[in-house]
């Protein structure tokens, strides 16, 4: 992993069989793509992602420990999310599709996302 305090460009680590985010830079200069790994937690993720945060097709149940600010798309679809706790505020676009538990919980409780 680029372990500097800041990484100046896009960081594309998709399909690398990563199980955690420890050691990643705290600030990314562009897109952060962690899709298609084996992540069970976002602990250790950069705090700031100025462009898109892509983390589809992992094994996440929670968004805790993920980026605090994301300037573009926030896509965590195709995970096993049971909560949106840890979701950054002021997002322009979020996708949690295919999170069966979340969809079931929101529809049965009368709550709606966005």
ABEGO torsion letter per residue (X at the ends): XBABABBABBBBABGAGBABABGBBABBABBBBABGBABABABGBBABBABBBBABGBABABABGBBABBABBBBABGBABABABGBBBGBABBBABGBAAAAAAAAAAGBBBX
